[in-house]
Amino acid sequence: MFASFFPRPKMFLWSAVGWFFVALFAWYGFADGLAPQLSLMREAIEVEEGARPRFLNPDKVWLYQYLVGATALFCAIWFFIDRNRWYWWAVCGSALILLVTYFQVQIGVYLNTWYGEFYDLIQLALTEPGSVTLAEFFGKLITAFYVLIPNITVLVLVAYFTQHYVFRWRTAMNDYYMSHWARLRDVEGAAQRVQEDTMRFAGIVEGLGSNFISAIMTLIAFLPLLWQLSAQVTELPFLGSVNGSLVFVALISSIFGTVLLAAVGYKLPGLEFNNQKVEAAYRKELVYGEDNEERCEPIAVSELYTNVRRNYFRLYFNYLYFNVFRYAYLQGANFIPLIALAPTIVAGAITFGVFQQINQAFSRVENSFQFLVNSWTTIVELMSIHKRLRAFESRLDNDTTMDPAEPTLQM
């Protein structure tokens, strides 16, 4: 699954994690202060702070330069460590997707501040008629378009790139399995595992991986902002004044939801795995019936379909009570920031714009903490697919007749 596409998967993964922390420590250790010397916008350093565009000020541009440079250096190092057939897609392609993910997080940070100022402008216009001109109103809207229009272009191009990335990963797995097809062809559901599971595995891992990295980056970007905004919260219901109150509320809420859904959904991966087994057996009998009239026996097909129906009904029942807890928690979580902010709102301690900033920052942080909650059904599907592919690959791992010169699958 991984060794067919990534060079030395374990080493690659841990080196990426290690490189992230090295780059992070270097940034906060000395690199963040080098914008006046190295930023491509250093000639604008002397401009008044209020006159700088927030998204592309010299400090931000230097941060983006640093990230691109650190990422390019990581890719260059792996170019010499182990440049396999899929290097450009597996290493450079993964790095590009992560860079764009960070770019999206920065867009979110910018828009959070923009919404706060925009809603304050609306509040001012509504409470003091004539204090805001139409030119000021539309001028504020236009500043968002300067960021959103390029962002839409990037999203379209990256979505196109990601589709090719997933297909290349699927191709790598397909080529590997087909190179050992003589030993794998008689495994239960072999055709399905090569044709369907490889496609679904690559797509789900890419999606979950990107979402997980996005959640981590969102926390890095929004936690300090939410902690800062928490200073404007006068008190929490029943608890009073707490430093960084909203951060702790988001953390406790997400931990509760994660533990709750993990407890009620622990049976789902096994049921998904069994579901694919009975589906594969039913499909295989139908395929045999296409080529051999003697295999087209209604009784046998009916029994196989009965197994499919029985397993689906068990799956539906388990999802029934799982979704009761899941939707109840997710809907209830929408009211948590309102409850937490109730004393502050009633006291009139914040403006409408600040309320919007807090609400959006809280939602971003809480959603990041809720990664497992929001992705649980997808994770269940991935666990099922991974279990099937590992069972498939175990034939190669346990094959004593395997030529030592042939490549083995590394995890």
N, C-alpha and C positions, 0 to 999 in steps of 0.2 A: 504493500500500500504506500509506504513512504520511500523505501530505498529505491524503488523503480523510478522515482522522480527527483527526490532531493539527494544531494551528495552527503553521505555519512549522516543519516537523519539525526541520531542522538547528539552527535558532536555539533552538527549544524544548529539544532535547536538551542542547546545550552550555550553555544558561542554567541548566538543572537541575544539571549537573555543577558549574558555577561557583558556583551558589547553595549547593550542598552544602559546598564548601570555604570559602566565606565564613562560613556558619553554624558550621562546625567551628572555624575560626580565632577567631571571635568568642566561641565557648563557652570554649575554652581560654585565650583572651586575657583575658577579664574576666567573662563571664556566669556561669561555674560557681561563682563566689563570692557570687552574689546570692541564694542560697536563704534566708538569714535575713530578707531584706527582701521577697522576692517569692513564696516557696513558699506554696502553699495550706495546707501543714501547718506553717507557721512557728511556730505556737503550741506545737508539740511539740519545738522545738529543744532545750529544756533537759532533756528526758527522757534518762535514761542510754542510752548507745549500745546496750548489750546488750538493752534493753527495747524497742527499736524494731523493728517488722516490717521485714525486709530489703527486701521488694519495694516497700513504700510508706513509706519514710522521707522526711523533708523534702527531702533532697538529690535523691532519685530523683523525687519528685513535681515538683520544679522542673525537672529535666531533661526530663520528659515535657511539662510546660507549654511549655518552650522549643522543643521539637521541633514541637509542634502549632502554636505561634505562628509559627515560621519557615516551616512548610509553608503555613499559611493566608496568610501575607504573599506567598509566591511565587505562589500561586493568584490572589490579588488583583491582583498586578502584571500577570499574563497576562490577567486579565479586561479590562484597559484596553489591553493591547498588541494582542491579536488574539482576540476572542471569537467563534469560529466556531460552527457549528451544534452541534458535539459537545463544546463546552467543558466542560460539567459532567461528562461521562464521561471525556473524553480527559485533561483537566488535573486536575480535582478527584478523579476516580475513580482515576487513576494515583497521585496523592498519598496517597489513603486506603489503597490497597493497600501502598504503601511504608511508611506509618506502622504498619500492622498487622504487616508483616514485621519491622520493628524491635522491636515489642512481643513477637513470638515469640522473637526473639534474647534479649531481656531475661528472658523466661521460662526459656530455656535456661540463662542465667547463674545465675539463682536456683536452679534445680533442681540444677545442678552442685554448688553449695555445700550444698544440702539433702541430696543423696545422700552427700556426704562426711561430714556430721555424723551422718546416719542409720546409715551403715555403721560408723562409730566406736561408735555406741550399740549396734549388734548385736555388735561385737567385744567391747565391755565386758561385755555381758550373757552372752556365751558363755564368756569367760575368768574372770569373777567372778560366779558364780551368786548371784542375789538382789540384785545391785547396781543393777539397773534394774527399776522397778516396771511393771506392766501399764499403769497410767495414763500414765506417762512415754512408754512405747512408742507407745500409741495417740494420745497428745497430739502426738507428733512426726509421725505419719501425717496427722493432721487438718490440721496447718499446710500440708501440700502441697495438700490439697483446697481450701483457701481460694484458691489460685492456679489450680489445674487446672480447677475447675468453671467459673469465669468464662472461662477460656481456651477451653474446649470450646465455650461459647456463641459466643464471638467467631469461632472457626474455622468454625462452621456458618454464621453470618451472612455472613462474608467469602467463603466458598465460593459461597454463593448470589449475592452481589454480583458476584463475579468471573465467574460464568456469564453474567450480564446484560452485564457489561463487554465480554466477548469477543464476544457476539452483536451489541452496538452497533458494535463495530469492524468486524465482518463486514458489517453493514448499510451502514456508511459506504463500504466498498470496493465492495459490490454496487451501491449507488446510483451510484457514480462510473462503474463499468464499464458499467452499463446506460445511462447518459446518453450513452455513446459506442458503444453496441452496433452501430450501423449500420456502423462502421468496424472493429469487432472480431469480428463474428460469424463471419467466414470464416477466422479464425486457427485453426490446428490445435488441437483440444481446447478450443475457446473455452468451451463449456458447462461442462466440467469445471473450468476455471480459475475461472469465476465462481461456480459452485455449491459446489465442494468445496475448492479451493485457498484461497479467501478464508477459509473457516471454519477450516481447519487452520492457516493462517498466523497468524491472530489468536490462536488458542489457544496455539500453540507459542511465539510471541514473548512473550505474556503470561507463560506458565509459565517460560520460560528467563530472561526479564528479572527476574521476581520471585526466582527461584533465584540469579541472579547478584548482585542487590542483597543478598539474604540472606547470600550467601557473604561479600561485602565487610563487611557489618555484623557478621557473626559473627567475622571476623578482627579487626575493631576492638574487639569486646567480649572475645574470648577470648585474643588474643595476649598482652596484658599479664598476664592470669591464668596462662597457660601459662608465660610467662617467670618469673613469681613462683614457681610451683610447681616449676620446674626447679631452683630453689635447693636443694630437698630431695633432688635426685638426686645421689648421691655421685659417680658416674662413668659413662661410657659404655663398653661393651665395645670393646676395642682402642684407644680414644681417650683414656680417662681423664676428668678433670674438664674440663667445657666450660661457660662461662657461657651461659645460655639454651639448653642442650643440646637440649631437646625441641622447641623452635621450629625449630631448624636441621634436626633429623631429619625433622620433618613436611614442611618445605619441600623438602628434597632428595628425599624419597620421592615427593611429588606431582609435582615437575618430571620425575623419571624416568618416572613413569607417563604423564604428558601427552605427553612426547616419544615414548615408545614407541608409544602408541596412535595418535598422529597419523601416525607413520611407517608403521604396518601398515594403517591405514585410509584412506589417501589416495585410493584408487580408489572408495570407496563413494559419495560424492556424485554422481559421473558415472553410476554404475550405477543409483542411485535415480532420477535424471533420465530416463535411457533407459527405465527401468521404467514410469514414468508415461506416456511417449510411446507405447509399445507397448500399454499398457492402454487409453489413450484411443482409439487407432486401432481396437482390437478392439471397444470399447464402441460407437464410432460406427457401425461396420458392423452391429452387432446392432440398433441403433436404426433405421437405414435399413431393415433387414429387417422390422421391425415394421410399417412404413408402406408398403413397396413389395415386393411378392412377387418381383420380378425381382432385387432386391438380396440376397435371401436365398439366397446360393450357398454350399453346404457347402464347396467347394474354397477359396474366398476366405476364409471364416471360419476354416477349418482352418489356412490359411497364417498368418493373423493370430494365431491362438492358439499356433501353433508359435513365433512370435516372442516371445510372452508367456512361454511355457515356457522358451525358451532364455535369455532375460534373467534370469528368476527363478533358474534354476539357476546362472548366473554370479554372481548376487547372493548366493545361499546359500553358494557355495564361498568367496567373499571374506569373508563373515561367519564362516565356519567357522574360518579361521585368525585372523581378527580377535578372535573370542571366546576362542580359546585363550590369546592374550596378555592379553586383558581380564580374564577370570576368574582366570587365574593371578596376575596382578598384584593384583587386588582381594582375593583370598583371602590372598595372601602379606602384603599390607599390614596385615591384622588382627594379625599376629604382631610387627610392628615395634615397637609400644610395649612389649610384653612383653620383647623382646630388649634394647631400650634400658634398661629398668628392671631387668634381671636382677641386676646387681651391687648395686643399691640394695635390691631385695627380699631377696636372700641375706644382705645385711648387717643386715637388720631395721631399716633406718633410717627407715621410714615405717609408719604405721598402715594398716589396711585401708581406712578411710574416705579417707585421703589418696590411697591407690592408686586408688580409684574416681574421685576428683576428677581426678587426673592422667590416667587412662585416658579419661574422658569428654571432658575439655578437649582432650586430644591428638586424639581422634577428630573433634571439632568443627572444630578448626583444620585437620587433615589433609583432611577432607571439603571444607572451603571451598577449600583449595588445589587439590583434585582436581575442581573444578567442571567443567573440560573433559573430564576422564576420565569422570565420572559422567554427563555430558550428551552424550557424543560421538555416540551413535546418534540422539538427538533433533536435534542440530546438523546431522548429515548429512541428515536428513529436511527440516529447515528450509532448508538450502542448496539442496536440490532444488526445493522449492516456490518459494523466492525466485527461482531461476533461471527457472522457468516463468513466474512472474508478470512478471518483468522483460522476458522475451521477448514476453509479451503486451502490456505497456505500451509497448514499443519501437515498436509500430504507431502509437501516438499521438505519440510523440516524433519519428518520422520522416515523419509524414503532412504533406506540403507543402500539402494542400488544407484543412488545419485552419483554422477561423476564428480570427483573432488574438484575438477577443473572448472565446473560450471559455477556461475554466480549463485550465491545463496541470498535469500531475502533477510535483510537486517532491519531490526526495529529499534 
